[in-house]
Structure formats: structure tokens, C-alpha cells
Amino acid sequence: MDYVAALVPPVVMAVFFIGVVRVIVKTQGGAAKAKEDAAVDAALARVEGGREAPAAEA
């Protein structure tokens, strides 16, 4: 019975990992893709804008 106790945690983790990967793959694209891309682009623009301002002052 020790082998069952040794195998259960990796099997449970593998099942959850496969589930997470499936959710990630299913949620790629679709109707919300443009909105998500716009949000990422806006966040990147804010970060890039923040980096350039201190360099221009110095």
C-alpha cells in the first residue's frame, strides 16, 4: 500500500496541471482576445512611458 500513497500526489498534480493547460488553451482567442490585447498594450505603453520620463529629466 505504500506504493499507492507514493503515486497519489504526482497523479493528482498531473491531473490538475492538465486541467490548467486545457483552460489556458481554451481561453486563448475568442471574443475577449481584442480586449485583452488592448489591455496588455495599454499596460506596456504605461510602463514604457514611465521609463522614458526619468531618463529625459536626467
Contacts in CASP RR format, 6 or more apart in sequence:
PFRMAT RR
TARGET T0000
AUTHOR 0000-0000-0000
METHOD contacts of the structure
MODEL  1
MDYVAALVPPVVMAVFFIGVVRVIVKTQGGAAKAKEDAAVDAALARVEGG
REAPAAEA
END
